[in-house]
């Protein structure tokens, strides 16, 4: 009797494992008894056929879109599904494939949608079991940003000293040197990561002086960001202006950027590289200890704060950064605070100066 119970337990456990691997109950039971052939799902082949479907049929996409929105997440999915402990349900697979992205972020939403499309393809065209159909509502997987996270990406500005320390700690190899220059450009020019791909140098027709130019056009609710001139804001190291000679080195073709067009785009590439660096992990822990968040956009946030600390008005800072004054004031709270403080300081200085002149005239 005890032996029968033990055998039943083993059989149930084996059936459970087979069902967790994607089999229905009947097939799992037959396979557990040795009466059915082992079923191996061709996940890799399914991805290849799904790619051809997306590129050549229906609402077709470009290869660039595939490489950005589909390829990386499906490659990760195949690795998980063919690994030693594969997820047995669509919900588990989706969660594991998007865990590295911020809840509520656009990239996390894209990864969820791409993976859901692939799973529907597997069931509808590849004859995979019906339980691999993804949920119709992906909002639980996409998640939502924490309350209070603002449009600027949830990150906080970091000091010049922290930026310099991070750059100095990056690897000395050729890849590290490329990423160093990329971060230097982001910090000194206040760029979005994608704008590194649209950066150039132009010469002023009147003065003959070269200057930075960005041709990036960003579509948003407030319209389209027009190509613009960018004004550098050099960092300081203990009061000394840091000179990286970026414009001169760019003109001399001495700056080679890292591969920003691969994967899910420039911001993704930057974030992936930084997350692997011990200096970035250490800095992130420091910010978390003071209740702040470190993200790749922190270099851009720091540029904005640096501008206002140097008494550059919000409108001028917004123009150089490539967004409207409204967006600037809403997304960067220190912009309006700095402007208000400066306005009152100017008014009070003018009042004191007038009073001083009045006193001098009376004497």
C-alpha positions in Angstrom: 0.0 0.0 0.0 2.7 2.4 0.9 4.6 1.5 -2.2 1.5 2.3 -4.3 1.2 5.7 -2.7 4.9 6.4 -3.5 4.5 5.4 -7.1 1.4 7.5 -7.5 3.2 10.5 -6.0 6.1 10.1 -8.4 3.7 9.8 -11.4 1.7 12.9 -10.4 5.0 14.8 -9.9 6.2 13.7 -13.4 2.9 14.7 -15.0 3.0 18.1 -13.2 6.6 18.7 -14.5 5.5 17.8 -18.1 2.5 20.1 -17.9 4.7 22.9 -16.6 6.8 22.4 -19.7 3.8 23.1 -21.9 2.0 19.8 -22.4 -1.8 19.3 -21.9 -2.9 16.8 -19.2 -3.6 13.8 -21.6 -0.2 14.1 -23.4 1.6 14.6 -20.2 0.0 11.5 -18.7 0.8 9.4 -21.8 4.4 10.7 -21.8 4.8 10.0 -18.1 3.8 6.3 -18.9 6.2 6.2 -21.8 3.4 5.9 -24.3 4.0 9.1 -26.2 7.1 10.6 -27.9 8.9 13.5 -26.2 7.6 16.8 -27.5 10.3 19.4 -28.0 8.9 22.9 -29.0 10.9 24.6 -31.8 10.9 28.0 -30.1 13.9 29.2 -32.2 12.3 28.1 -35.5 9.1 29.7 -34.4 10.9 33.1 -33.9 12.4 32.8 -37.4 9.0 32.2 -39.0 7.4 34.9 -36.9 10.1 37.3 -38.1 9.3 36.5 -41.8 5.6 37.0 -41.0 6.2 40.4 -39.6 8.6 41.5 -42.4 6.6 40.2 -45.3 2.9 39.9 -44.4 0.1 42.0 -43.0 1.1 45.3 -41.5 4.7 44.8 -42.3 7.5 46.3 -40.3 11.1 47.3 -41.2 14.2 45.3 -40.2 15.2 48.2 -38.0 11.9 47.9 -36.1 12.4 44.2 -35.7 15.9 44.7 -34.3 14.6 47.3 -31.9 11.2 46.1 -30.7 11.2 42.3 -31.3 14.6 40.7 -31.7 16.1 41.3 -28.2 13.1 40.2 -26.2 12.4 37.1 -28.3 16.1 36.1 -28.1 15.8 36.3 -24.3 12.6 34.4 -24.4 14.1 31.5 -26.4 17.1 31.4 -24.0 14.6 31.0 -21.1 12.4 28.5 -22.8 15.3 26.3 -23.8 17.2 26.6 -20.6 17.3 24.3 -17.6 14.2 25.7 -15.8 11.9 27.0 -18.5 8.8 28.9 -17.6 5.7 26.9 -18.2 3.1 29.7 -18.5 3.0 32.8 -20.7 2.6 35.1 -17.6 5.8 33.8 -16.1 7.7 34.1 -19.4 6.6 37.7 -19.9 7.4 38.7 -16.3 10.9 37.3 -16.6 11.5 39.0 -19.9 10.6 42.5 -18.7 12.0 42.4 -15.2 15.0 44.6 -16.1 12.8 47.5 -17.2 11.2 50.2 -15.1 7.5 49.5 -14.4 5.3 51.6 -16.6 8.2 52.5 -19.0 7.6 52.6 -22.7 10.2 50.0 -23.4 8.6 47.6 -20.9 5.3 48.1 -22.7 6.9 47.4 -26.1 8.6 44.2 -24.9 5.3 42.9 -23.4 3.4 43.7 -26.7 6.1 42.1 -28.9 6.2 38.9 -26.8 2.4 38.6 -26.7 2.3 38.9 -30.5 4.9 36.1 -30.8 3.0 33.8 -28.4 -0.2 34.3 -30.3 1.7 33.4 -33.5 2.9 30.2 -31.8 -0.6 29.1 -30.9 -2.4 30.2 -34.1 0.3 29.2 -36.7 2.7 26.8 -35.0 0.1 24.6 -33.3 1.5 25.2 -29.9 -0.8 24.3 -27.0 -3.6 26.8 -26.3 -2.4 27.5 -22.8 0.5 29.5 -24.4 -1.9 32.2 -25.5 -0.9 35.4 -23.7 -3.3 37.3 -21.5 -5.4 39.9 -23.4 -4.6 42.5 -20.7 -0.9 43.2 -20.4 -1.2 46.1 -17.9 -0.3 43.8 -15.0 3.0 43.0 -16.7 3.7 46.5 -17.9 3.1 48.0 -14.4 2.9 51.6 -13.4 5.4 54.1 -12.4 5.5 54.9 -8.6 3.4 57.8 -7.5 5.3 61.1 -7.8 7.6 59.9 -10.6 7.7 62.8 -13.0 8.0 63.1 -16.8 11.8 63.5 -16.6 12.1 59.8 -16.2 12.1 59.4 -12.4 15.8 60.2 -12.1 17.5 62.9 -10.2 20.4 65.2 -11.1 23.9 64.2 -9.9 26.7 66.5 -9.1 29.7 67.3 -11.3 31.9 65.5 -8.9 29.8 62.3 -9.1 29.8 62.4 -12.9 33.6 62.8 -13.0 34.1 60.0 -10.5 31.9 57.7 -12.6 33.7 58.5 -15.8 37.1 58.0 -14.2 36.1 54.6 -13.0 35.0 53.2 -16.4 37.2 50.6 -18.0 40.3 51.7 -19.9 39.7 49.5 -22.9 38.6 50.8 -26.3 34.9 50.2 -25.5 35.3 52.0 -22.2 36.9 55.0 -24.0 34.0 55.3 -26.4 31.5 55.2 -23.6 33.5 57.8 -21.7 33.1 60.2 -24.6 29.5 59.4 -25.0 28.8 60.3 -21.3 30.9 63.4 -21.5 28.8 64.6 -24.4 25.6 63.8 -22.6 26.7 65.6 -19.5 28.2 68.7 -21.1 25.5 69.2 -23.7 22.5 67.9 -21.9 21.5 65.5 -24.6 19.0 62.7 -24.8 21.0 59.5 -25.5 19.4 59.2 -29.0 20.6 62.6 -29.9 24.2 61.4 -29.9 23.2 59.9 -33.3 22.1 63.3 -34.6 24.9 65.4 -33.4 27.2 67.5 -35.6 29.2 70.7 -35.7 28.3 73.7 -37.8 30.1 77.0 -38.4 28.4 80.3 -37.8 28.2 82.2 -41.1 28.6 85.6 -39.4 31.4 84.9 -36.9 33.0 81.8 -38.4 32.9 80.1 -35.0 32.0 76.4 -34.9 29.2 75.3 -32.6 27.2 72.1 -31.8 24.1 71.3 -33.7 21.5 68.6 -33.2 19.2 67.5 -36.0 16.9 65.3 -33.9 13.2 65.7 -34.2 11.2 64.4 -31.3 7.4 64.0 -31.6 5.5 64.6 -28.4 2.2 65.9 -27.1 3.6 69.4 -27.4 4.5 69.1 -31.0 7.9 68.4 -32.7 11.3 69.3 -31.4 13.0 71.2 -34.1 16.7 70.9 -35.0 18.7 73.3 -32.8 21.9 74.7 -31.7 23.2 73.3 -28.4 25.2 75.3 -25.9 27.8 73.4 -23.8 27.9 73.8 -20.0 31.3 72.5 -18.9 31.5 70.7 -15.6 33.6 71.9 -12.7 36.1 70.0 -10.6 36.7 71.8 -7.2 36.1 75.1 -8.9 38.3 74.4 -11.9 36.5 74.2 -15.3 36.8 70.7 -16.8 37.9 70.9 -20.5 37.5 67.7 -22.5 37.9 69.5 -25.8 34.9 67.7 -27.2 34.1 70.0 -30.1 37.7 70.1 -31.3 38.1 66.3 -31.0 34.8 65.8 -32.7 35.9 67.9 -35.7 39.2 66.0 -35.8 37.3 62.7 -35.8 39.0 61.6 -32.6 35.7 60.7 -30.9 34.3 57.3 -31.8 30.9 56.6 -30.3 29.8 53.1 -29.0 27.3 51.1 -31.1 24.2 53.1 -30.2 22.0 51.8 -33.0 22.0 48.2 -31.9 19.5 46.5 -29.6 16.6 48.7 -28.4 18.3 52.0 -29.2 20.7 54.5 -27.6 19.1 54.8 -24.2 18.8 51.0 -23.9 22.5 50.6 -24.9 23.7 53.2 -22.5 21.6 51.7 -19.6 22.7 48.2 -20.3 26.4 49.2 -20.3 26.1 51.3 -17.1 24.2 48.6 -15.2 27.2 46.3 -15.7 29.7 48.8 -14.2 30.6 48.6 -10.5 31.0 52.4 -10.3 27.4 52.9 -11.5 26.1 50.3 -9.0 27.9 52.1 -6.2 26.6 55.5 -7.3 23.1 54.2 -7.6 23.3 52.9 -4.0 24.4 56.3 -2.8 21.4 58.0 -4.4 19.1 55.4 -3.0 20.4 56.1 0.4 19.4 59.7 0.1 16.0 58.9 -1.4 16.9 59.6 -5.1 17.1 57.5 -8.2 19.9 57.1 -10.7 19.0 56.6 -14.4 20.8 57.3 -17.7 18.8 60.5 -18.1 20.5 61.9 -14.9 23.2 63.4 -17.1 20.6 65.5 -18.9 18.9 66.4 -15.6 22.3 67.5 -14.2 22.8 69.8 -17.2 19.5 71.5 -16.5 20.3 72.1 -12.8 23.8 73.3 -13.8 22.2 75.8 -16.2 19.9 77.3 -13.5 22.6 77.4 -10.9 24.6 79.5 -13.4 21.6 81.9 -13.7 20.6 80.8 -17.2 16.9 81.6 -17.6 14.5 78.7 -18.0 13.6 79.6 -21.6 17.2 79.6 -22.8 17.9 76.3 -21.0 14.7 74.8 -22.6 15.8 76.0 -26.1 19.2 74.3 -25.8 17.7 71.1 -24.4 15.1 70.9 -27.1 11.8 71.1 -25.4 9.2 73.8 -24.7 9.3 76.1 -21.7 6.1 74.5 -20.3 7.7 71.0 -20.4 10.9 72.4 -18.9 9.2 74.0 -15.9 6.9 70.9 -15.4 9.6 68.3 -15.7 12.4 70.1 -13.9 11.0 71.7 -10.7 14.3 73.4 -9.9 13.9 75.5 -13.1 10.9 77.4 -11.9 12.4 77.6 -8.3 15.6 79.0 -9.6 13.8 81.5 -11.8 11.6 82.6 -8.9 14.6 83.0 -6.6 16.5 85.0 -9.1 13.6 87.3 -9.9 13.2 88.2 -6.2 16.9 88.7 -5.8 17.0 91.1 -8.7 14.1 93.0 -7.3 15.6 93.3 -3.9 19.0 94.3 -5.2 17.3 97.0 -7.3 15.4 98.2 -4.3 18.5 98.4 -2.1 20.4 100.2 -4.9 17.6 102.8 -5.3 17.6 103.4 -1.5 21.3 103.8 -1.4 21.2 106.3 -4.3 18.5 108.2 -2.4 20.6 108.4 0.7 23.6 109.6 -1.2 21.5 112.4 -2.9 20.2 113.5 0.5 23.6 113.9 2.0 
